[in-house]
Amino acid sequence: MVTMPSAAANNYRLIHDLLENGMNIARVNCAHDDPDVWLRIIENVRRAEKSTGRPCLIHMDLGGPKLRTGEILPGNAVLKVSPARNEFGELTRPAVVWLVPEENAGAGEWAGKPVLPVPEKWLSNLETGDVIRFQDARKSSRKIRITAVLPEGCIGALRKTAYFVPGISLKPAAGNHRKKRPAASVGKIPQKENFLLLEAENQLILKRNQEPGSPAVFDESGQLVSPACIGVSLPEVLNDVEIGEPIWFDDGKIGGIIEEIREEEVAVRITYALNGGVKLRKEKGINLPDTNLRLSALTEQDLEDLKFAVLHADTIGMSFANGPEDVHQLIRELRKLTGTLPGIILKIETARGFHHLPDMLLAAMEIPNFGVMIARGDLAIEVGFGRLAELQEEILWICEAAHVPVIWATQVLEELAKTGVHTRAEVTDAAMGQRAECIMLNKGDHIVTATRALTDILQRMQDHQTKNAQPTGNCGWPSDSLNGSKPIPPYRNDANVRA
């Protein structure tokens, strides 16, 4: 299984190459993009199926009630440009900046270089070799030398670090052959994405309202004036927390304890963060492993997304499945929408989901086709990294006993997919995933390489990993219990994991 990036909607060749290199299931994450993008991805998959002659299932993951950090007030509109220097502080390469018309400035970067938005008419009078003088935001005298004039704009070089803010006056120096020319002001510079820098013993305020958060404020003597604060995507969960319960942010990079509960906010004392602090940004995951969250596994957005999924997906993933009632709810909603039920995948990513797994499997046996995904990312935060290996083994054992297929997910060959270079540990992890019926790869710039590598690893491991599995029927029961019906091959032999 391979998670489809947004680019797959417009990049047929990517999907074609993934199928050629072993992809059996294309995963569409409903937490991102929209039905228009999803449909174009699916159309590309179907086209690639015909072209390659290789079948591929469509799996759609519902977003679920994912708790995330809220918005943060944007940072300052400032652009820092620095030349490269060696260890002696000697200049080795000037800084490069684009001067472009204000209407074309975009998001503040062009061809990998910082952008200065300026009036188009003023820009059209610049020539190669011109020198532009200015005082930066620190009142330091600086100059830009124009090194190239192109249709898109001008390229300038700086030999000293400069800080640009909107309104800085740029004054072209008058040469021997040029008359004095007017100055121009730097236009709008995008505000930087802000963050909260959190260290151990800091206090963090979680707000119940949806107002943007802000970093901690200190006075001139370094004394704390107000602690960092941020909202949460599902404010109602703050009604369920209790003092002393743990809380984790951003995949476990930051940990804390609920310290105080107030009417409009909850105070958290940070207990775990790397030395020097960790940056907490917006839309980062929040985990409350010991809190009894009273949340439905299906959100209003999930119910809307289901209308699309039942028309296009072979399997539908239920995020944060915590108990049998969650499974019954999903099946009820599916039956309202369609007579032919797609397969469902229960994503086990919480401690509650793990403890209720046997009951959820029994609930899912109400329909013909279902499976389980070990979502190791959130699960590791929920139960602790030390217990993850133990729990994933138990999930495999329980599902094997129930004749239910398992998907091994999260961070499989992640470094290879993102950077093109794999680590020894992740190759071993991928090989161990052979015990499941399916392995999921996440997106990355080198995902085709990772898919090819995973196919090779699994082929080599196939003769070394065996399971004590009986032939199963289409409801997950041993075939000899199906009133004499013909045996159906075990799920593990079905290359497309059509359960």
Kinemage of the C-alpha trace (Angstrom):
@kinemage 1
@onewidth
@group {chain A} dominant
@subgroup {mainchain}
@vectorlist {calphas} color= white
{ca met a 1} P 0.000 0.000 0.000
{ca val a 2} L 1.333 3.434 -0.942
{ca thr a 3} L -0.033 6.770 0.290
{ca met a 4} L -0.825 9.016 -2.661
{ca pro a 5} L 0.683 12.526 -2.565
{ca ser a 6} L -1.417 15.422 -3.813
{ca ala a 7} L 0.820 15.589 -6.887
{ca ala a 8} L -0.503 12.194 -8.005
{ca ala a 9} L -3.682 13.967 -9.158
{ca asn a 10} L -1.705 15.555 -11.995
{ca asn a 11} L 1.185 13.097 -12.313
{ca tyr a 12} L 0.023 9.948 -14.077
{ca arg a 13} L 3.605 8.774 -14.617
{ca leu a 14} L 4.174 8.581 -10.841
{ca ile a 15} L 1.257 6.186 -10.344
{ca his a 16} L 2.255 4.171 -13.426
{ca asp a 17} L 5.769 3.740 -12.026
{ca leu a 18} L 4.440 2.764 -8.595
{ca leu a 19} L 2.331 -0.011 -10.117
{ca glu a 20} L 5.263 -1.191 -12.208
{ca asn a 21} L 7.369 -1.442 -9.058
{ca gly a 22} L 4.940 -3.405 -6.923
{ca met a 23} L 2.161 -1.168 -5.546
{ca asn a 24} L -1.023 -3.211 -4.965
{ca ile a 25} L -3.120 -0.648 -3.087
{ca ala a 26} L -3.283 3.137 -3.540
{ca arg a 27} L -4.108 4.894 -0.260
{ca val a 28} L -6.007 8.190 -0.365
{ca asn a 29} L -5.913 10.113 2.924
{ca cys a 30} L -9.186 12.007 3.337
{ca ala a 31} L -7.550 14.249 5.948
{ca his a 32} L -5.901 16.052 3.035
{ca asp a 33} L -7.057 17.572 -0.267
{ca asp a 34} L -10.678 17.311 -1.485
{ca pro a 35} L -12.955 15.112 -3.653
{ca asp a 36} L -11.761 16.753 -6.861
{ca val a 37} L -8.137 15.802 -6.122
{ca trp a 38} L -9.139 12.329 -4.893
{ca leu a 39} L -11.095 11.647 -8.079
{ca arg a 40} L -8.201 12.619 -10.337
{ca ile a 41} L -5.874 10.360 -8.330
{ca ile a 42} L -8.301 7.452 -8.659
{ca glu a 43} L -8.724 8.053 -12.393
{ca asn a 44} L -4.944 7.934 -12.803
{ca val a 45} L -4.826 4.663 -10.861
{ca arg a 46} L -7.492 3.087 -13.080
{ca arg a 47} L -5.689 4.314 -16.195
{ca ala a 48} L -2.398 2.874 -14.927
{ca glu a 49} L -4.116 -0.460 -14.187
{ca lys a 50} L -5.098 -0.791 -17.838
{ca ser a 51} L -1.699 0.344 -19.068
{ca thr a 52} L 0.361 -1.987 -16.860
{ca gly a 53} L -2.045 -4.891 -16.623
{ca arg a 54} L -1.577 -4.846 -12.837
{ca pro a 55} L -4.640 -4.621 -10.563
{ca cys a 56} L -4.663 -2.004 -7.802
{ca leu a 57} L -7.178 -1.437 -5.040
{ca ile a 58} L -8.260 1.990 -3.799
{ca his a 59} L -8.137 2.461 -0.034
{ca met a 60} L -9.574 5.658 1.457
{ca asp a 61} L -8.697 6.622 5.043
{ca leu a 62} L -11.259 8.741 6.891
{ca gly a 63} L -9.643 11.586 8.832
{ca gly a 64} L -11.343 10.787 12.137
{ca pro a 65} L -11.354 13.001 15.246
{ca lys a 66} L -7.677 13.922 15.060
{ca leu a 67} L -6.738 16.319 17.855
{ca arg a 68} L -4.267 18.956 16.641
{ca thr a 69} L -2.818 22.283 17.712
{ca gly a 70} L -4.611 25.387 16.471
{ca glu a 71} L -3.423 28.464 14.615
{ca ile a 72} L -0.574 30.663 15.852
{ca leu a 73} L -0.301 34.397 15.276
{ca pro a 74} L 2.057 34.934 12.321
{ca gly a 75} L 5.604 36.097 12.917
{ca asn a 76} L 7.241 39.274 11.685
{ca ala a 77} L 7.395 40.222 8.014
{ca val a 78} L 11.186 40.141 7.758
{ca leu a 79} L 13.545 38.626 5.219
{ca lys a 80} L 17.087 37.745 6.286
{ca val a 81} L 19.676 37.366 3.526
{ca ser a 82} L 23.155 36.090 4.427
{ca pro a 83} L 26.281 35.337 2.357
{ca ala a 84} L 28.297 32.165 2.933
{ca arg a 85} L 31.460 32.426 5.024
{ca asn a 86} L 34.173 29.969 6.060
{ca glu a 87} L 35.237 29.172 9.613
{ca phe a 88} L 37.403 32.321 9.672
{ca gly a 89} L 34.446 34.528 8.747
{ca glu a 90} L 35.831 35.132 5.254
{ca leu a 91} L 33.325 35.562 2.409
{ca thr a 92} L 33.098 32.462 0.195
{ca arg a 93} L 29.867 33.183 -1.706
{ca pro a 94} L 27.739 36.339 -1.847
{ca ala a 95} L 24.071 36.149 -0.931
{ca val a 96} L 21.704 36.162 -3.888
{ca val a 97} L 18.308 37.865 -3.993
{ca trp a 98} L 15.675 38.267 -6.731
{ca leu a 99} L 14.206 41.699 -7.339
{ca val a 100} L 10.824 41.099 -8.966
{ca pro a 101} L 7.658 43.116 -9.701
{ca glu a 102} L 5.406 43.307 -6.660
{ca glu a 103} L 2.535 41.491 -8.362
{ca asn a 104} L 4.804 38.491 -9.107
{ca ala a 105} L 6.447 38.212 -5.694
{ca gly a 106} L 4.330 35.226 -4.621
{ca ala a 107} L 5.228 33.554 -1.357
{ca gly a 108} L 8.641 35.117 -0.913
{ca glu a 109} L 10.885 32.674 -2.771
{ca trp a 110} L 11.622 32.160 -6.438
{ca ala a 111} L 13.867 29.464 -7.920
{ca gly a 112} L 15.069 28.697 -4.393
{ca lys a 113} L 16.243 32.267 -3.752
{ca pro a 114} L 14.670 34.981 -1.544
{ca val a 115} L 12.528 37.586 -3.281
{ca leu a 116} L 12.341 41.358 -2.857
{ca pro a 117} L 9.096 42.799 -4.289
{ca val a 118} L 9.610 46.251 -5.891
{ca pro a 119} L 7.626 48.489 -8.312
{ca glu a 120} L 7.771 47.127 -11.861
{ca lys a 121} L 8.457 50.507 -13.511
{ca trp a 122} L 11.429 51.167 -11.184
{ca leu a 123} L 12.751 47.660 -11.775
{ca ser a 124} L 12.679 48.089 -15.574
{ca asn a 125} L 15.316 50.858 -15.344
{ca leu a 126} L 17.947 48.695 -13.641
{ca glu a 127} L 20.982 47.462 -15.549
{ca thr a 128} L 23.680 44.904 -14.888
{ca gly a 129} L 26.369 46.428 -12.681
{ca asp a 130} L 24.061 48.907 -10.942
{ca val a 131} L 24.593 49.322 -7.207
{ca ile a 132} L 21.597 49.842 -4.909
{ca arg a 133} L 22.196 51.282 -1.468
{ca phe a 134} L 19.873 50.985 1.551
{ca gln a 135} L 19.669 50.801 5.325
{ca asp a 136} L 18.295 47.480 6.544
{ca ala a 137} L 15.950 46.916 9.481
{ca arg a 138} L 18.881 47.314 11.933
{ca lys a 139} L 19.881 50.671 10.335
{ca ser a 140} L 23.021 49.039 8.918
{ca ser a 141} L 24.235 50.428 5.596
{ca arg a 142} L 24.140 47.764 2.902
{ca lys a 143} L 24.253 47.531 -0.889
{ca ile a 144} L 23.049 45.215 -3.633
{ca arg a 145} L 24.976 44.816 -6.891
{ca ile a 146} L 22.838 43.823 -9.882
{ca thr a 147} L 24.513 40.820 -11.529
{ca ala a 148} L 21.877 39.908 -14.132
{ca val a 149} L 18.781 41.402 -15.748
{ca leu a 150} L 16.240 38.822 -16.908
{ca pro a 151} L 12.636 38.980 -18.152
{ca glu a 152} L 11.404 37.722 -14.766
{ca gly a 153} L 13.364 40.302 -12.775
{ca cys a 154} L 16.883 41.188 -11.650
{ca ile a 155} L 19.397 39.143 -9.692
{ca gly a 156} L 21.334 40.971 -6.999
{ca ala a 157} L 24.319 39.998 -4.836
{ca leu a 158} L 25.079 41.086 -1.254
{ca arg a 159} L 28.390 40.675 0.536
{ca lys a 160} L 26.976 41.337 4.014
{ca thr a 161} L 23.966 40.022 5.935
{ca ala a 162} L 20.887 42.220 5.573
{ca tyr a 163} L 17.418 42.221 7.119
{ca phe a 164} L 14.633 43.458 4.824
{ca val a 165} L 11.200 44.659 5.978
{ca pro a 166} L 8.430 46.322 3.950
{ca gly a 167} L 9.021 50.000 3.263
{ca ile a 168} L 12.840 49.945 3.200
{ca ser a 169} L 14.066 52.542 0.690
{ca leu a 170} L 16.278 51.269 -2.158
{ca lys a 171} L 18.404 53.990 -3.787
{ca pro a 172} L 20.272 53.277 -7.026
{ca ala a 173} L 23.721 54.867 -6.970
{ca ala a 174} L 24.274 57.415 -9.727
{ca gly a 175} L 27.083 56.380 -12.084
{ca asn a 176} L 29.215 58.513 -14.419
{ca his a 177} L 26.844 57.854 -17.315
{ca arg a 178} L 23.583 57.847 -15.362
{ca lys a 179} L 21.506 60.635 -13.945
{ca lys a 180} L 20.216 60.482 -10.425
{ca arg a 181} L 17.379 57.975 -10.270
{ca pro a 182} L 14.439 57.838 -7.851
{ca ala a 183} L 14.342 55.477 -4.890
{ca ala a 184} L 11.806 52.688 -4.468
{ca ser a 185} L 10.334 50.979 -1.426
{ca val a 186} L 10.377 47.268 -0.719
{ca gly a 187} L 6.840 45.922 -1.051
{ca lys a 188} L 4.948 43.329 0.955
{ca ile a 189} L 7.079 40.574 2.498
{ca pro a 190} L 5.234 37.457 3.718
{ca gln a 191} L 5.007 37.055 7.467
{ca lys a 192} L 6.975 34.098 8.755
{ca glu a 193} L 5.162 31.054 10.096
{ca asn a 194} L 5.376 31.338 13.850
{ca phe a 195} L 5.982 28.667 16.497
{ca leu a 196} L 6.076 28.170 20.251
{ca leu a 197} L 9.511 27.327 21.652
{ca leu a 198} L 8.929 25.010 24.601
{ca glu a 199} L 11.426 23.715 27.161
{ca ala a 200} L 11.075 21.471 30.203
{ca glu a 201} L 9.390 23.273 33.126
{ca asn a 202} L 7.699 25.800 30.807
{ca gln a 203} L 3.963 26.297 31.125
{ca leu a 204} L 1.717 26.006 28.062
{ca ile a 205} L -1.884 27.240 28.035
{ca leu a 206} L -4.418 25.298 25.953
{ca lys a 207} L -7.311 27.610 25.095
{ca arg a 208} L -10.896 26.490 24.636
{ca asn a 209} L -11.628 29.200 22.068
{ca gln a 210} L -10.313 29.264 18.504
{ca glu a 211} L -8.232 32.438 18.808
{ca pro a 212} L -4.681 32.135 17.407
{ca gly a 213} L -2.008 31.206 19.925
{ca ser a 214} L 1.162 33.147 20.685
{ca pro a 215} L 4.685 32.530 22.051
{ca ala a 216} L 5.673 33.304 25.634
{ca val a 217} L 6.354 36.963 26.448
{ca phe a 218} L 9.257 38.073 28.675
{ca asp a 219} L 10.167 41.503 30.068
{ca glu a 220} L 13.544 43.212 29.676
{ca ser a 221} L 14.945 41.385 32.702
{ca gly a 222} L 13.960 37.993 31.290
{ca gln a 223} L 11.023 37.461 33.650
{ca leu a 224} L 7.980 35.690 32.233
{ca val a 225} L 5.081 38.055 31.541
{ca ser a 226} L 2.701 35.546 29.930
{ca pro a 227} L 3.222 31.880 29.008
{ca ala a 228} L 2.870 30.438 25.525
{ca cys a 229} L -0.708 29.617 24.539
{ca ile a 230} L -2.441 27.790 21.704
{ca gly a 231} L -5.882 26.490 20.779
{ca val a 232} L -6.866 22.944 19.878
{ca ser a 233} L -8.819 21.616 16.912
{ca leu a 234} L -11.395 19.857 19.126
{ca pro a 235} L -11.931 22.110 22.173
{ca glu a 236} L -14.502 19.707 23.650
{ca val a 237} L -11.736 17.250 24.590
{ca leu a 238} L -10.550 19.707 27.239
{ca asn a 239} L -13.740 18.845 29.138
{ca asp a 240} L -12.479 15.270 29.522
{ca val a 241} L -8.954 15.863 30.858
{ca glu a 242} L -8.054 15.573 34.543
{ca ile a 243} L -5.190 17.034 36.557
{ca gly a 244} L -2.106 14.823 36.473
{ca glu a 245} L -2.853 13.183 33.131
{ca pro a 246} L -0.060 13.134 30.502
{ca ile a 247} L -0.269 14.966 27.202
{ca trp a 248} L 2.012 14.702 24.160
{ca phe a 249} L 2.524 16.957 21.175
{ca asp a 250} L 3.919 16.499 17.662
{ca asp a 251} L 4.453 12.726 17.607
{ca gly a 252} L 5.948 12.698 21.094
{ca lys a 253} L 8.554 15.438 20.588
{ca ile a 254} L 7.071 17.386 23.527
{ca gly a 255} L 5.481 15.933 26.659
{ca gly a 256} L 3.689 17.457 29.611
{ca ile a 257} L 1.259 16.978 32.499
{ca ile a 258} L -2.167 18.586 32.946
{ca glu a 259} L -1.447 21.011 35.780
{ca glu a 260} L -4.573 23.129 36.159
{ca ile a 261} L -8.079 23.208 34.656
{ca arg a 262} L -9.812 26.558 34.383
{ca glu a 263} L -13.085 27.711 32.852
{ca glu a 264} L -11.581 28.979 29.587
{ca glu a 265} L -8.256 27.155 29.462
{ca val a 266} L -6.130 24.247 30.614
{ca ala a 267} L -2.574 24.742 31.923
{ca val a 268} L 0.081 22.193 30.979
{ca arg a 269} L 3.508 21.872 32.606
{ca ile a 270} L 6.081 20.729 30.049
{ca thr a 271} L 8.045 17.755 31.387
{ca tyr a 272} L 9.781 16.495 28.255
{ca ala a 273} L 11.585 18.452 25.525
{ca leu a 274} L 15.093 18.356 24.118
{ca asn a 275} L 17.691 20.698 25.583
{ca gly a 276} L 17.406 24.098 23.969
{ca gly a 277} L 13.669 23.682 23.436
{ca val a 278} L 11.424 22.225 20.756
{ca lys a 279} L 9.378 24.251 18.276
{ca leu a 280} L 5.650 23.531 18.408
{ca arg a 281} L 3.837 24.647 15.255
{ca lys a 282} L 0.204 24.725 14.186
{ca glu a 283} L -1.666 21.566 13.085
{ca lys a 284} L 0.581 19.210 15.065
{ca gly a 285} L -0.915 16.125 16.656
{ca ile a 286} L -1.933 15.986 20.320
{ca asn a 287} L -2.215 12.709 22.248
{ca leu a 288} L -3.935 12.185 25.605
{ca pro a 289} L -3.163 8.510 26.306
{ca asp a 290} L -4.729 8.311 29.791
{ca thr a 291} L -7.769 10.495 29.111
{ca asn a 292} L -11.167 8.910 28.520
{ca leu a 293} L -12.117 10.952 25.463
{ca arg a 294} L -15.828 10.997 24.703
{ca leu a 295} L -15.481 11.383 20.968
{ca ser a 296} L -17.229 9.586 18.166
{ca ala a 297} L -14.840 7.862 15.758
{ca leu a 298} L -16.801 9.423 12.867
{ca thr a 299} L -16.839 13.200 12.537
{ca glu a 300} L -19.265 15.252 10.472
{ca gln a 301} L -16.540 15.565 7.846
{ca asp a 302} L -16.084 11.778 7.830
{ca leu a 303} L -19.788 11.280 7.140
{ca glu a 304} L -19.528 13.665 4.207
{ca asp a 305} L -16.395 11.951 2.878
{ca leu a 306} L -18.096 8.548 3.118
{ca lys a 307} L -20.506 9.607 0.359
{ca phe a 308} L -17.539 9.843 -2.016
{ca ala a 309} L -15.693 6.829 -0.648
{ca val a 310} L -18.513 4.316 -1.131
{ca leu a 311} L -18.585 5.174 -4.843
{ca his a 312} L -14.857 4.778 -5.462
{ca ala a 313} L -13.067 2.840 -2.700
{ca asp a 314} L -12.490 -0.889 -2.390
{ca thr a 315} L -11.686 -0.471 1.310
{ca ile a 316} L -12.360 2.320 3.806
{ca gly a 317} L -10.149 2.985 6.822
{ca met a 318} L -11.630 4.009 10.171
{ca ser a 319} L -9.185 6.200 12.080
{ca phe a 320} L -9.042 6.004 15.889
{ca ala a 321} L -11.345 2.995 16.148
{ca asn a 322} L -11.702 2.568 19.925
{ca gly a 323} L -14.543 0.118 20.538
{ca pro a 324} L -17.218 -2.079 18.975
{ca glu a 325} L -19.787 0.735 18.897
{ca asp a 326} L -17.457 2.674 16.577
{ca val a 327} L -17.465 -0.305 14.202
{ca his a 328} L -21.247 -0.693 14.372
{ca gln a 329} L -21.647 3.035 13.640
{ca leu a 330} L -19.471 2.821 10.530
{ca ile a 331} L -21.359 -0.218 9.245
{ca arg a 332} L -24.703 1.536 9.831
{ca glu a 333} L -23.565 4.592 7.912
{ca leu a 334} L -22.265 2.465 5.052
{ca arg a 335} L -25.558 0.593 4.797
{ca lys a 336} L -27.418 3.895 4.533
{ca leu a 337} L -25.280 4.809 1.529
{ca thr a 338} L -24.823 1.598 -0.427
{ca gly a 339} L -26.098 -1.928 -0.781
{ca thr a 340} L -22.678 -3.375 -1.628
{ca leu a 341} L -20.441 -2.730 1.344
{ca pro a 342} L -16.765 -2.026 0.700
{ca gly a 343} L -14.170 -3.622 2.955
{ca ile a 344} L -13.317 -1.752 6.134
{ca ile a 345} L -9.944 -1.386 7.834
{ca leu a 346} L -9.858 -0.711 11.581
{ca lys a 347} L -6.896 1.510 12.406
{ca ile a 348} L -5.518 0.635 15.836
{ca glu a 349} L -3.767 3.768 17.079
{ca thr a 350} L -4.880 4.193 20.692
{ca ala a 351} L -4.556 2.177 23.902
{ca arg a 352} L -8.350 1.855 24.025
{ca gly a 353} L -8.400 0.539 20.484
{ca phe a 354} L -5.839 -2.103 21.381
{ca his a 355} L -7.689 -3.227 24.521
{ca his a 356} L -10.995 -3.473 22.632
{ca leu a 357} L -9.528 -5.153 19.530
{ca pro a 358} L -11.160 -8.607 20.070
{ca asp a 359} L -14.594 -7.000 20.547
{ca met a 360} L -14.113 -4.848 17.463
{ca leu a 361} L -13.139 -7.881 15.395
{ca leu a 362} L -16.328 -9.643 16.458
{ca ala a 363} L -18.333 -6.519 15.578
{ca ala a 364} L -16.674 -6.296 12.150
{ca met a 365} L -17.588 -9.922 11.369
{ca glu a 366} L -21.056 -8.566 10.642
{ca ile a 367} L -19.731 -7.787 7.135
{ca pro a 368} L -17.775 -9.992 4.698
{ca asn a 369} L -14.506 -8.131 4.280
{ca phe a 370} L -12.450 -6.338 6.899
{ca gly a 371} L -8.917 -5.974 8.181
{ca val a 372} L -6.761 -4.180 10.742
{ca met a 373} L -4.046 -1.570 10.375
{ca ile a 374} L -1.340 -1.220 13.027
{ca ala a 375} L -0.972 2.587 12.934
{ca arg a 376} L 2.301 2.665 14.817
{ca gly a 377} L 2.702 6.466 14.851
{ca asp a 378} L -0.065 7.454 17.255
{ca leu a 379} L -0.028 4.042 18.913
{ca ala a 380} L 3.577 4.534 20.034
{ca ile a 381} L 2.675 7.844 21.683
{ca glu a 382} L -0.433 6.389 23.300
{ca val a 383} L 1.204 3.327 24.875
{ca gly a 384} L 4.837 4.456 25.072
{ca phe a 385} L 7.653 3.638 22.683
{ca gly a 386} L 8.870 0.879 24.991
{ca arg a 387} L 5.628 -1.074 24.609
{ca leu a 388} L 5.124 -0.579 20.866
{ca ala a 389} L 7.009 -3.710 19.779
{ca glu a 390} L 5.115 -5.789 22.339
{ca leu a 391} L 1.709 -4.489 21.278
{ca gln a 392} L 2.274 -4.843 17.552
{ca glu a 393} L 3.191 -8.502 18.147
{ca glu a 394} L 0.009 -9.061 20.155
{ca ile a 395} L -2.092 -7.427 17.419
{ca leu a 396} L -0.524 -9.767 14.856
{ca trp a 397} L -1.262 -12.800 17.059
{ca ile a 398} L -4.879 -11.790 17.743
{ca cys a 399} L -5.583 -11.111 14.067
{ca glu a 400} L -3.899 -14.335 12.990
{ca ala a 401} L -6.086 -16.271 15.423
{ca ala a 402} L -9.167 -14.524 13.980
{ca his a 403} L -7.981 -15.028 10.354
{ca val a 404} L -8.038 -11.271 9.788
{ca pro a 405} L -5.464 -9.586 7.521
{ca val a 406} L -3.153 -6.946 8.976
{ca ile a 407} L -1.550 -3.840 7.464
{ca trp a 408} L 1.853 -2.857 8.929
{ca ala a 409} L 2.025 0.952 8.781
{ca thr a 410} L 3.962 4.090 9.751
{ca gln a 411} L 7.584 5.023 8.978
{ca val a 412} L 8.311 1.954 6.857
{ca leu a 413} L 11.402 2.851 4.748
{ca glu a 414} L 10.649 6.484 5.607
{ca glu a 415} L 14.209 7.764 5.162
{ca leu a 416} L 14.469 6.031 1.803
{ca ala a 417} L 11.143 7.485 0.646
{ca lys a 418} L 12.073 11.010 1.763
{ca thr a 419} L 15.820 11.226 1.069
{ca gly a 420} L 16.639 8.326 -1.231
{ca val a 421} L 18.975 6.781 1.376
{ca his a 422} L 17.809 3.997 3.691
{ca thr a 423} L 19.009 3.037 7.161
{ca arg a 424} L 19.869 -0.466 8.341
{ca ala a 425} L 17.168 -0.364 11.008
{ca glu a 426} L 14.360 0.509 8.619
{ca val a 427} L 15.333 -2.277 6.211
{ca thr a 428} L 15.062 -4.746 9.094
{ca asp a 429} L 11.716 -3.215 10.105
{ca ala a 430} L 10.397 -3.611 6.557
{ca ala a 431} L 11.529 -7.240 6.503
{ca met a 432} L 9.726 -7.942 9.774
{ca gly a 433} L 6.598 -6.474 8.240
{ca gln a 434} L 6.447 -9.592 6.045
{ca arg a 435} L 4.477 -11.202 8.878
{ca ala a 436} L 1.563 -8.929 8.054
{ca glu a 437} L -0.513 -9.308 4.890
{ca cys a 438} L 0.254 -5.784 3.694
{ca ile a 439} L 2.846 -3.058 4.334
{ca met a 440} L 2.099 0.629 3.921
{ca leu a 441} L 4.582 3.162 2.604
{ca asn a 442} L 4.078 6.866 3.125
{ca lys a 443} L 4.682 9.521 0.497
{ca gly a 444} L 8.064 11.068 -0.271
{ca asp a 445} L 10.174 12.412 -3.127
{ca his a 446} L 11.728 8.951 -3.605
{ca ile a 447} L 8.591 6.857 -3.122
{ca val a 448} L 9.088 4.886 -6.363
{ca thr a 449} L 12.561 3.840 -5.181
{ca ala a 450} L 11.135 2.872 -1.786
{ca thr a 451} L 8.360 0.835 -3.413
{ca arg a 452} L 10.856 -1.036 -5.565
{ca ala a 453} L 13.069 -1.674 -2.532
{ca leu a 454} L 10.145 -2.951 -0.448
{ca thr a 455} L 9.091 -5.313 -3.233
{ca asp a 456} L 12.630 -6.698 -3.348
{ca ile a 457} L 12.815 -7.086 0.454
{ca leu a 458} L 9.477 -8.912 0.630
{ca gln a 459} L 10.361 -11.260 -2.210
{ca arg a 460} L 13.600 -12.181 -0.469
{ca met a 461} L 11.873 -12.659 2.888
{ca gln a 462} L 8.936 -14.668 1.589
{ca asp a 463} L 10.640 -18.024 2.044
{ca his a 464} L 11.884 -17.108 5.522
{ca gln a 465} L 8.641 -15.904 7.102
{ca thr a 466} L 5.808 -18.393 7.523
{ca lys a 467} L 2.460 -18.275 9.267
{ca asn a 468} L 0.464 -21.044 10.814
{ca ala a 469} L -2.711 -19.955 9.000
{ca gln a 470} L -5.593 -22.187 7.934
{ca pro a 471} L -7.527 -21.508 4.731
{ca thr a 472} L -10.195 -18.969 5.560
{ca gly a 473} L -13.672 -18.169 4.378
{ca asn a 474} L -14.854 -14.789 3.239
{ca cys a 475} L -16.124 -13.919 6.726
{ca gly a 476} L -12.808 -14.646 8.393
{ca trp a 477} L -13.869 -18.112 9.706
{ca pro a 478} L -12.039 -21.375 8.840
{ca ser a 479} L -13.407 -22.697 5.572
{ca asp a 480} L -14.392 -26.081 7.013
{ca ser a 481} L -17.061 -24.314 9.065
{ca leu a 482} L -18.826 -22.912 6.014
{ca asn a 483} L -21.225 -25.824 5.562
{ca gly a 484} L -19.013 -27.733 3.185
{ca ser a 485} L -18.237 -24.809 0.877
{ca lys a 486} L -15.029 -24.879 -1.113
{ca pro a 487} L -11.887 -23.752 0.776
{ca ile a 488} L -10.821 -20.190 0.038
{ca pro a 489} L -7.079 -19.445 0.035
{ca pro a 490} L -5.749 -17.640 3.113
{ca tyr a 491} L -5.642 -13.841 2.964
{ca arg a 492} L -1.834 -13.918 2.971
{ca asn a 493} L -1.819 -15.493 -0.503
{ca asp a 494} L -4.035 -12.808 -1.999
{ca ala a 495} L -1.551 -10.351 -3.525
{ca asn a 496} L -4.065 -7.499 -3.424
{ca val a 497} L -5.217 -8.082 0.165
{ca arg a 498} L -8.800 -7.875 -1.054
{ca ala a 499} L -10.047 -8.277 2.495
